[in-house]
Amino acid sequence: MQLAALDWVIIAGYFGLALGIGLWFKNRAGSSFVEYFASGRSLPWWIAGTSMVATTFAADTPLAVTGLIAKNGLAGNWFWWAFAFGGMLTVFVFAKLWRRAEVLTDVELIELRYAGRAAAFVRGFRAIYVAVIVNSFIIGWVTQAMLTVLRNTVLTDLPEDSWYDFWLVVGMLGVTGVYSILSGLWGVAITDMVQFVLAMIGCTMLAWIAVDEAGGIAALQQTAANNFGGQQVFDFIPDFGDASAWMPAGVFLALALGQWWATWYPGAEPGGGGYIVQRMASCRDERHAYKATLFFNLAHYCIRPWPWIMVAFAALALHPEIRTWATDGDPATDPGAGYPMVMSLAPVGLAGLLMVTFFAAYMSTISTQMNWGASYLVNDLYRRFLAPEADDRQLVRMSRLASGLVLLLGALCAFWMRAKNISVDEAWAILAALGGGLGSVFLLRWFWWRVNAWSEIAAMVASIALYFAVTSWQASLPADERLAGQYTSLLVATGSLLVWLVATFATRPERPEVLVAFYRKVRPDGPGWRPVAAQAPEVRPDGNLAASLLCAVLGTAVIWLVLPGVGALIFGELGQGMGLVGGAAVCAFALMRIAGSSARTI
């Protein structure tokens, strides 16, 4: 891809805008600790929701989607579509509870829900684990994705052993660091909005050009079918009766039935968590938190995917070798590179916009990881254990230092991943597997009073131990006898669930006064809180848990009907497409009626 003067003007204008936003919010971010990490709890839902969507649209996302399709066809996207039910549970069940808790980070909830040394340990450990390990890993893999984009677009002639691309991205990290450190969450959220709009425009235009280059929709479909043995590459749900299906039935079921509850994954945490909680905590009130998470889930699953998917299909049609890259077992080959390879089709002007698309996607994720990671270090380590009497001035100063530290650790992890040549989809799978087993305890602590701090400790230890035990066992087997990664995650999750349940009954429950204080503040619903509710008869929970769960089911149905419905319309299957979209509309109507009848409690 050759960049002309117009392309460079577009790129320079984008970087100037990002820095300008950071400078604009500098003073506001520095006014208080809560302003820096939670925008003074004043974000409207549409800014908070768009920021959530922008953060989960990183430079790695279109590449990973391309890799999933190259390996398993359209159905490979169930790796992340399977999280939809968990996301809808967050919308209709957990968003209001998180906002009532008035926490700044999700791990702060631990010492609201539990008490004592065990709770303090879990909070401190989780803060370090997420801020230092998980956060650095995420920065590392999105940087690796950005390197892949550069090497397959503007740096195609770069020698394999050159590090020029890495240092170019380090410069981009520096720009992101400046505006993120200065502006706090307000600047991050506003730049997220700009970045999301630019990214979606660029991806949609690229999809149009890529399909046209492949000869149009019909020709693309025919070429892909001819090259890869039939129409199964386009199957939304794999053919369970086909032994040669790209995605076996067992793998699909493991994803669809287990992924939403079994795995803790950034942006799709069971029960809510991470930067999703940070955005909800920054909203004006419960209703804004609810609307923000609803908008996020609809945009995340219904609006964004198809431009990426169409480029991936075009990449398969134009570069059939990426299918071989996905199945040859060689970690040095990255099928996600098919996406930036298609970007070479862009004309002058659009080429600059496409580079801005990836710069924006990359920088929106980095800025969130910096602010979010620093919030753990300051709120859950420095303020909690080292300087509980620190004033706002001290806390803001530490917040900016912590943001820089998070960026430095992420850059070091990116350096390591670049040296080891770890691919994006491989990184996704590793993080999902490591988080296997935590989801169940994060869900049930809201529904069952008996869950205690030792439950979470047992889940964390079991999750990590079982992951390494299962992967070691699999490594000892011949390659053709190893389980798919999805089965590994489910094994880890099921084993962890059993371990933490045993630990729960083997240890004492939380003190009654701790449980009653939590119940009074958050007002969780359901039969699992009856013993605690009896001690606080004046508290009135919402009483709409059943309706909220039904709304979550209907919301998931909307997503899972819209996704194939839009695809059917794109490929000219009008009857099927209208039927699916019509079914989604019916579910949406029922959802609005049920949610509206209980709106006063949301």
C-alpha positions in Angstrom: 0.0 0.0 0.0 1.4 3.3 -1.1 0.4 6.4 0.9 0.0 9.7 -1.0 0.2 13.2 0.4 -3.6 13.2 1.1 -3.3 10.0 3.1 -0.5 11.6 5.3 -2.7 14.7 5.8 -5.5 12.5 7.1 -3.2 10.6 9.4 -1.6 13.7 10.8 -5.0 15.3 11.3 -6.2 12.3 13.3 -3.1 12.4 15.6 -3.5 16.1 16.1 -7.2 15.7 17.0 -6.4 12.9 19.6 -3.7 15.1 21.3 -6.1 18.1 21.2 -8.8 16.2 23.1 -6.2 15.1 25.7 -5.1 18.7 26.3 -8.7 19.9 26.4 -9.6 17.6 29.3 -6.3 18.0 31.2 -7.6 20.3 33.9 -10.9 18.5 34.4 -9.1 15.2 34.8 -6.7 16.6 37.4 -9.4 18.0 39.6 -10.1 14.8 41.5 -9.4 11.1 41.8 -13.0 10.2 40.8 -12.8 12.6 37.8 -9.6 10.9 36.6 -10.9 7.4 36.7 -14.7 7.7 36.6 -15.4 11.1 34.9 -17.0 12.4 38.1 -19.7 9.7 37.7 -21.3 12.0 35.1 -21.0 10.2 31.7 -24.3 10.0 29.7 -25.1 6.5 28.5 -24.3 7.2 24.8 -20.8 8.2 25.6 -20.2 5.4 28.0 -21.7 2.8 25.7 -19.8 4.0 22.6 -16.6 4.0 24.7 -17.2 0.3 25.6 -17.7 -0.6 21.9 -14.6 1.4 20.8 -12.4 -0.3 23.5 -13.4 -3.8 22.3 -12.7 -2.8 18.7 -8.9 -3.1 18.8 -6.4 -3.4 16.0 -6.4 -7.2 16.7 -10.2 -7.7 16.3 -10.6 -7.7 12.5 -7.5 -9.8 12.2 -8.7 -12.3 14.8 -12.1 -12.6 13.1 -10.3 -13.2 9.8 -8.2 -15.9 11.5 -11.3 -17.6 13.0 -13.1 -17.6 9.6 -10.0 -19.0 7.8 -9.8 -21.8 10.3 -13.5 -22.7 11.1 -15.6 -20.7 8.6 -18.2 -18.2 9.7 -19.1 -20.5 12.6 -15.6 -19.8 14.1 -17.0 -16.5 15.3 -18.9 -18.4 18.0 -15.7 -18.0 20.0 -16.9 -14.5 20.8 -20.6 -14.6 19.8 -21.1 -17.2 22.6 -20.5 -14.4 25.1 -23.7 -12.7 24.1 -25.9 -14.2 26.8 -23.4 -13.2 29.5 -23.5 -9.6 28.1 -27.2 -9.5 28.2 -27.2 -10.7 31.8 -25.0 -7.8 32.6 -27.5 -5.4 30.9 -30.6 -6.6 32.6 -29.4 -8.1 35.9 -26.0 -6.8 36.9 -25.7 -3.2 35.5 -28.0 -1.7 38.2 -26.3 -3.7 41.0 -22.8 -2.5 39.9 -24.0 1.1 39.8 -25.6 0.8 43.3 -22.3 -0.6 44.7 -20.6 2.7 43.8 -17.3 1.0 43.3 -14.5 2.4 41.1 -13.2 -1.0 40.0 -14.7 -4.4 39.9 -12.2 -5.8 42.5 -13.2 -3.1 44.9 -16.5 -5.0 45.2 -14.6 -7.9 46.9 -14.3 -6.0 50.1 -17.9 -4.8 49.9 -19.2 -8.4 49.4 -16.7 -10.0 51.8 -14.5 -9.0 54.8 -11.3 -9.9 56.6 -7.8 -10.8 55.5 -9.0 -13.3 52.9 -11.0 -10.5 51.2 -8.1 -8.1 51.4 -5.8 -10.7 49.8 -8.2 -11.4 47.0 -8.6 -7.7 46.2 -4.9 -7.0 46.2 -4.0 -10.1 44.2 -6.7 -9.5 41.6 -5.6 -5.9 41.3 -2.0 -7.0 40.6 -3.0 -9.9 38.3 -5.3 -7.8 36.1 -3.3 -4.6 36.1 0.1 -6.1 35.5 -0.4 -9.5 33.9 -3.7 -9.4 32.0 -3.4 -5.8 31.1 0.1 -6.1 29.8 -0.9 -9.2 27.8 -3.7 -7.3 26.1 -1.4 -4.4 25.2 1.1 -6.8 23.9 -1.3 -8.7 21.6 -3.0 -5.6 20.2 0.5 -4.2 19.5 1.3 -7.5 17.8 -1.8 -7.0 15.6 -0.8 -3.5 14.8 2.6 -4.8 13.6 0.9 -7.3 11.4 -1.2 -4.5 9.8 1.9 -2.4 9.1 3.9 -5.3 7.7 1.1 -6.2 5.3 0.2 -2.7 4.2 2.8 0.1 4.2 5.8 -1.9 5.2 5.6 -4.9 2.9 9.2 -4.7 1.8 10.5 -4.7 5.4 13.0 -7.5 6.1 11.7 -10.2 8.4 14.3 -9.6 11.0 13.8 -5.8 11.1 12.4 -4.1 14.1 11.5 -0.8 12.4 7.8 -1.6 12.5 8.0 -2.2 16.3 9.7 1.2 17.0 7.2 2.9 14.8 4.4 1.5 17.0 6.3 2.5 20.1 6.0 6.1 18.8 2.3 5.6 18.5 2.2 4.3 22.1 3.9 7.5 23.1 1.2 9.7 21.5 -1.5 7.6 23.1 0.3 7.8 26.5 0.4 11.6 26.4 -3.3 12.2 25.9 -4.3 9.3 28.2 -2.1 10.4 31.1 -3.3 14.0 30.7 -7.0 13.6 30.2 -8.1 10.7 32.4 -11.3 8.9 31.5 -13.1 11.9 30.0 -10.5 12.2 27.4 -10.4 8.5 26.8 -14.1 8.3 26.4 -14.4 11.2 24.0 -11.5 10.0 21.8 -13.2 6.6 21.9 -16.3 8.1 20.3 -14.2 9.7 17.5 -12.2 6.6 17.0 -15.2 4.3 16.8 -16.9 6.4 14.1 -13.7 6.6 12.0 -13.0 2.9 12.4 -16.5 1.9 11.4 -16.5 4.1 8.3 -13.1 2.8 7.2 -14.1 -0.9 7.8 -17.4 -0.5 5.9 -15.7 1.2 2.9 -13.0 -1.5 2.8 -15.7 -4.3 2.8 -17.4 -2.6 -0.2 -14.1 -2.4 -2.1 -13.0 -5.9 -1.2 -16.3 -7.5 -2.3 -16.2 -5.6 -5.5 -12.6 -6.8 -6.2 -13.7 -10.4 -5.6 -16.3 -9.9 -8.4 -19.4 -9.1 -6.3 -21.3 -11.1 -3.7 -22.3 -14.0 -6.0 -18.7 -14.4 -7.4 -17.2 -14.2 -3.9 -19.5 -16.9 -2.6 -18.8 -19.1 -5.6 -15.1 -18.7 -5.5 -14.9 -19.4 -1.7 -17.2 -22.5 -2.1 -15.1 -23.8 -5.0 -11.8 -23.2 -3.2 -12.8 -24.7 0.1 -15.1 -27.6 -0.6 -18.6 -26.3 -0.6 -20.8 -23.8 1.2 -19.8 -24.7 4.8 -17.5 -21.8 5.0 -20.6 -19.6 5.1 -22.5 -21.7 7.7 -23.7 -19.7 10.7 -24.1 -23.0 12.6 -21.9 -25.9 11.5 -23.5 -28.9 9.8 -23.7 -31.4 12.7 -24.1 -34.3 10.3 -20.9 -33.5 8.3 -17.8 -35.3 9.7 -15.6 -33.0 7.7 -17.2 -29.8 9.0 -14.7 -27.0 9.6 -16.0 -26.7 13.1 -17.0 -30.0 14.8 -20.4 -30.1 16.5 -18.8 -30.7 19.9 -16.7 -27.6 19.7 -19.7 -25.5 18.7 -21.7 -26.8 21.6 -18.8 -26.3 24.0 -18.7 -22.6 22.9 -22.4 -21.9 22.7 -23.3 -23.6 26.0 -20.2 -23.0 28.1 -18.3 -19.9 27.0 -20.7 -17.2 28.6 -20.5 -18.6 32.1 -17.2 -20.5 32.2 -14.7 -17.9 31.1 -13.5 -14.6 32.4 -12.5 -12.6 29.4 -11.8 -8.8 29.2 -14.9 -7.0 27.9 -17.1 -10.1 28.3 -16.8 -11.0 32.0 -19.6 -13.1 33.5 -21.5 -10.8 35.8 -19.7 -7.8 34.4 -16.2 -6.7 35.2 -13.1 -4.8 34.0 -13.5 -1.7 31.9 -17.2 -2.4 31.4 -17.7 -1.9 35.1 -15.5 1.2 35.0 -17.8 2.7 32.4 -20.9 1.7 34.3 -19.5 3.3 37.5 -18.9 6.5 35.5 -22.5 6.8 34.4 -24.9 9.3 35.9 -27.2 6.8 37.5 -28.5 3.2 37.2 -30.6 3.9 34.2 -27.7 5.4 32.2 -25.6 2.3 33.2 -28.3 0.0 31.9 -28.7 1.9 28.6 -24.9 2.1 28.1 -24.4 -1.7 28.5 -27.5 -2.4 26.3 -26.1 -0.1 23.5 -22.7 -1.7 23.9 -24.0 -5.2 23.4 -26.2 -4.4 20.4 -23.4 -2.5 18.7 -20.8 -5.0 19.6 -22.7 -8.0 18.1 -25.2 -6.6 15.6 -23.5 -3.5 14.0 -19.8 -4.2 13.9 -19.2 -7.8 12.7 -20.4 -7.9 9.1 -17.9 -5.4 7.6 -15.1 -7.5 9.1 -16.7 -10.7 8.0 -17.1 -9.6 4.4 -13.4 -8.6 4.3 -12.5 -12.0 5.7 -14.5 -13.8 3.0 -12.9 -11.6 0.3 -9.5 -12.4 1.7 -10.3 -16.1 1.4 -11.4 -15.6 -2.2 -8.5 -13.4 -3.2 -5.8 -15.1 -1.1 -6.8 -18.8 -0.5 -3.4 -19.5 1.0 -4.6 -18.0 4.3 -6.8 -21.1 4.8 -3.5 -23.2 4.7 -1.9 -20.8 7.1 -4.8 -21.4 9.6 -4.4 -25.2 9.5 -0.7 -25.9 9.0 0.1 -25.7 12.7 3.0 -23.3 12.1 2.8 -20.5 14.7 4.9 -18.2 12.3 2.0 -18.1 9.9 -0.8 -15.7 10.9 -4.1 -16.1 8.9 -5.2 -12.8 10.4 -2.8 -11.2 8.0 -5.4 -11.7 5.3 -7.3 -8.6 6.5 -4.5 -6.1 6.0 -3.5 -7.8 2.7 -6.9 -6.8 1.4 -6.3 -3.2 2.5 -3.8 -2.8 -0.4 -6.8 -2.4 -2.7 -7.6 1.0 -1.1 -7.3 4.1 -3.4 -5.7 7.4 -2.4 -7.5 9.0 0.5 -9.2 5.8 1.6 -5.7 4.3 2.2 -5.1 7.1 4.8 -8.5 6.6 6.3 -7.9 2.8 6.6 -4.6 3.4 8.4 -6.4 5.8 10.7 -9.0 3.1 11.2 -6.4 0.8 12.7 -4.5 3.6 14.5 -7.9 4.6 16.1 -8.8 1.0 17.0 -5.4 0.4 18.4 -5.2 3.7 20.4 -8.7 3.4 21.8 -7.8 0.1 23.3 -4.4 1.2 24.6 -5.8 4.4 26.2 -8.5 2.3 28.0 -6.0 -0.3 29.2 -3.8 2.4 30.6 -6.6 4.2 32.5 -8.3 1.0 33.6 -5.0 -0.7 34.6 -3.9 2.3 36.6 -7.2 2.4 38.4 -6.4 -1.0 40.0 -2.9 0.1 41.0 -4.1 3.3 42.6 -7.5 2.5 44.0 -6.9 -1.1 45.0 -3.3 -1.1 46.0 -2.0 2.4 46.7 -5.1 3.9 48.3 -6.2 0.7 50.0 -3.0 -0.6 51.4 -0.3 2.1 51.2 -1.8 5.5 51.6 -5.5 5.3 52.8 -5.4 9.0 53.9 -4.1 10.3 50.6 -5.9 13.4 49.3 -7.1 14.0 45.7 -3.9 15.8 44.7 -1.7 12.9 45.7 -4.1 10.4 44.2 -4.2 12.2 40.8 -0.4 12.4 40.7 -0.2 8.7 41.5 -2.8 8.0 38.9 -0.8 9.6 36.1 2.4 7.8 37.3 0.5 4.5 37.3 -0.8 5.1 33.8 2.7 5.6 32.6 3.8 2.4 34.4 1.0 0.4 32.8 2.0 1.6 29.4 5.7 0.7 30.0 4.8 -2.8 31.2 2.6 -3.3 28.2 5.3 -2.1 25.8 7.7 -4.7 27.4 5.2 -7.4 26.9 4.7 -6.3 23.3 8.5 -6.6 22.9 8.4 -10.2 24.2 5.5 -11.2 22.1 7.2 -9.7 19.0 10.3 -11.6 19.7 8.3 -14.9 20.2 6.0 -14.2 17.2 2.8 -15.0 19.1 -0.2 -14.6 16.9 -3.4 -12.7 17.8 -5.8 -15.6 17.8 -3.3 -17.7 19.8 -3.2 -14.9 22.4 -7.0 -14.7 22.5 -7.2 -18.5 23.2 -4.5 -18.4 25.9 -6.2 -15.6 27.9 -9.6 -17.2 27.5 -8.2 -20.5 28.8 -6.4 -18.9 31.8 -9.7 -17.2 32.7 -11.6 -20.5 32.5 -13.3 -21.4 35.8 -13.7 -17.9 37.2 -16.9 -17.0 35.6 -19.1 -19.3 37.7 -18.1 -17.7 41.0 -18.3 -14.2 39.6 -21.9 -14.9 38.6 -23.1 -16.7 41.7 -21.7 -14.3 44.3 -24.6 -12.0 43.2 -27.2 -14.7 43.7 -26.1 -16.7 46.7 -25.2 -15.4 50.1 -23.1 -18.4 50.9 -20.3 -17.5 48.5 -17.3 -16.2 50.4 -13.8 -14.9 49.8 -12.4 -18.4 50.0 -14.7 -19.4 47.1 -12.9 -16.8 44.9 -9.5 -17.8 46.2 -10.2 -21.5 45.4 -11.6 -20.6 42.0 -8.4 -18.6 41.1 -6.0 -21.2 42.3 -7.9 -24.1 40.7 -8.3 -22.2 37.4 -4.6 -21.6 37.0 -3.5 -25.1 38.3 -6.0 -26.9 36.2 -5.1 -24.9 33.1 -1.4 -25.9 33.3 -2.3 -29.5 34.3 -4.7 -30.0 31.3 -2.3 -28.3 28.8 0.6 -30.4 30.1 -1.5 -33.5 29.7 -2.5 -32.5 26.2 1.1 -31.7 25.2 2.1 -35.3 26.2 -0.4 -36.8 23.7 0.1 -37.2 19.9 -1.1 -34.2 18.0 -4.1 -36.1 16.4 -5.3 -37.2 19.9 -5.4 -33.7 21.6 -8.6 -32.0 22.5 -9.6 -28.8 20.9 -8.9 -25.7 23.0 -12.6 -25.2 23.6 -12.8 -28.5 25.4 -9.8 -27.6 27.5 -11.5 -24.4 28.7 -14.6 -26.3 29.6 -12.7 -28.9 31.5 -10.9 -26.2 33.5 -14.1 -24.4 34.2 -16.0 -27.5 35.3 -13.1 -28.6 37.6 -12.8 -25.1 39.0 -16.5 -24.9 39.8 -16.3 -28.2 41.7 -13.3 -27.0 43.7 -14.7 -23.7 44.7 -18.0 -25.2 45.7 -16.2 -27.6 48.0 -14.2 -24.8 49.4 -17.3 -22.8 50.0 -18.9 -25.4 52.2 -15.7 -26.3 53.9 -15.2 -22.7 55.1 -17.2 -20.3 57.3 -19.7 -18.0 55.7 -19.2 -14.3 55.8 -20.2 -12.5 59.0 -23.9 -11.6 59.1 -23.2 -7.9 59.5 -21.1 -7.9 56.3 -23.8 -9.7 54.3 -26.6 -7.4 55.6 -24.6 -4.3 54.8 -24.0 -5.5 51.3 -27.7 -6.5 50.9 -28.8 -3.0 52.1 -26.6 -1.2 49.7 -26.9 -3.3 46.5 -30.4 -4.9 47.1 -29.7 -8.2 45.1 -32.7 -10.2 44.2 -33.6 -13.9 44.3 -34.1 -16.8 46.7 -30.4 -17.1 47.3 -30.6 -14.1 49.7 -33.5 -15.1 51.8 -31.5 -15.8 55.0 -30.0 -12.3 54.7 -33.2 -10.6 53.7 -34.9 -11.9 56.9 -32.3 -9.9 58.9 -33.1 -6.7 56.9 -36.9 -6.7 56.4 -37.0 -3.0 55.6 -35.0 -3.5 52.4 -37.1 -3.9 49.2 -35.2 -5.6 46.4 -36.5 -5.0 42.8 -38.5 -8.2 42.7 -38.1 -8.5 39.0 -35.3 -11.1 38.7 -37.4 -13.5 36.6 -38.4 -10.7 34.2 -34.8 -9.6 34.0 -33.6 -13.1 33.1 -36.3 -13.4 30.5 -35.1 -10.1 29.0 -31.6 -11.4 28.9 -32.8 -14.5 26.9 -34.8 -12.3 24.5 -31.9 -9.9 24.1 -29.6 -12.8 23.2 -32.2 -14.1 20.8 -32.2 -10.7 19.1 -28.5 -10.8 18.6 -28.4 -14.4 17.4 -31.2 -13.8 14.9 -29.9 -10.5 13.6 -26.4 -11.9 12.9 -27.5 -14.6 10.4 -30.4 -12.4 9.2 -28.1 -9.6 8.1 -25.8 -12.2 6.5 -28.7 -13.8 4.6 -29.8 -10.3 3.3 -26.2 -9.6 2.1 -26.0 -12.9 0.2 -29.4 -12.3 -1.5 -31.4 -14.9 0.5 -34.2 -12.4 1.1 -36.8 -14.8 2.4 -34.6 -16.3 5.0 -33.1 -12.9 5.9 -36.5 -11.2 6.4 -37.7 -14.2 8.4 -34.7 -14.0 10.8 -34.8 -10.2 11.1 -38.6 -10.4 11.6 -38.0 -12.9 14.4 -35.5 -10.6 16.0 -38.1 -7.7 15.8 -40.7 -9.9 17.6 -38.2 -10.7 20.3 -37.2 -7.0 20.6 -40.8 -6.0 20.9 -41.4 -8.5 23.7 -38.2 -7.4 25.4 -39.3 -3.8 25.4 -42.7 -4.6 26.8 -41.3 -6.7 29.6 -38.4 -4.3 30.4 -40.8 -1.3 30.2 -43.2 -2.9 32.7 -40.4 -3.0 35.3 -38.6 0.2 34.2 -39.1 1.8 37.5 -36.8 -0.8 39.1 -34.1 -0.7 36.5 
